[in-house]
């Protein structure tokens, strides 16, 4: 099972801090760059990818909700809905990238198709740096 999202490495790190074993994460930005859907010099978020790939609006405007303490339990209904929409948007965007890819249509599974990017974190170019954005360190 591949877990897809933008910045998913940060989520994986937070889960590991709580003792969870996390593997099989793929950063959708790296996947979109590999599939030449977006340019590596222009990072984008899940809301953009969701809208551009599947035509779904993913509201990320509520900073209070995004930056709130998600370790507080129980999660409110508002948080559960937000998390579910976020997870589904990541899944749907990854599926659409795979559907558009010749190699993706021939792969036996999502994990096989994106195996080169599983558990990789993006390396971002510094403001003064010239290096291209490429798949980087393990997450």
N, C-alpha and C positions, 0 to 999 in steps of 0.2 A: 504494500500500500504506500503510495507516494502522497505526502502532504504538501499542498501547493499554496504559496502566498508570497507577497512581496515583503521582504524583511523577515521571512519566516525563521531565519537563524536566531534573531533576538527572542522570538517566542520559544524556540527550542532551548536556548540558554536558560530562560526563566524556568522552564519545566525541569531542566536538569538540576538547577539550584534547589528544587523541591524534591529531588531524588528520583525523578522519572527518567527512564531510558528512552531517548528520542533518536530515531533514525528514519531515513527515507524522506527527508524534507527537500523540496526543490523551490528555489527562488524564481518566481514567475518572471521577474525582470530579466534574469539571465536566460531563461527559456525564450522569452520574446526577442532578446538580442540574437540568440543562436538561430532562431527561425526568421531573422531579418524582418520582424514585425515592427520593432523600434530600433532607433539608433543608440549605440552604446554610450554616446556622448550626452544623451538626454535621458537621465533617469526618470522613471515614471512610477506611479503607485498603482495599487489594486483598483482604485476607483476608476482611473483612466483605462486600464486594461479591461475591466469588466464592461465599461461603456463601449469601448472600441471593438471588442471581440464578440460580445454577446448582446449588446444593446441594453444592458441592465444598469440602472443608476444605483450606485452604492454610496450612500450619504456618509461622508467622513467629516462633516462640518461640526459635529458636536464634540468639541475639544474636551469638555468636562467629562464626557463618557469615555473617550479614548484614553485620557490621561488619568483616570480615576484609579483607585487601588483595587485591582482585580483579584487580589488575594483575599479580600473580605468575603466571607460566606455568611449566609447563602447569597448567591448572585441574584440580583433583582431580575424581574421579567424583562425589563428594558435591556439589561446587559446580556441576557440569554439570547434575545432576538438579535441584538447587534452581533454577537459572536457567531450565531448560526448563519446570518446573512454574509458575514465576512468569510466563513469557511466555505459556504456554497459558491460564492463569487470566485474564490480561488480555484475550486474544483472545476467550475464551469469554464473559466478562462483557460485553464490547462487543457481541458478536453477540446476546446475550440482550436487552440494552437495545434494540438495533435491532429485533429480532423483536417486542418489545412495543410498539414505536412505529409508529403509522400512517404517519407520514412516512418512517420507516426502511424499512418494507415496500415503499414506493413508490419509494425511491431506487435508482438503478442500481448503486450500490456503497457500501461502508462509508465510503470517503473522501468521497463526495458527501454522504452523510447527515450526517457530522460535520464538514464543511468549515469551518463557522463557528468550530469549536474547534481545528482543526489548528494545531499549533505555538503554542498559547496556554498560559500558566501561570496558575494560580489566584492571586488576590489575597486574602489572609486578613485578616479584620477584626482590628484590634488589640483588646487587652483593654478599652481605654477608648473605642474608636471605635464609631461607629454605622453606618458604611457597610456595605451588604450585600456578601456574597461574590459576585463576578462574574468572568467571564473577564477576564484581565488582559494583561500584557505578553507579547510574543512570546518563545518559548523558543528 
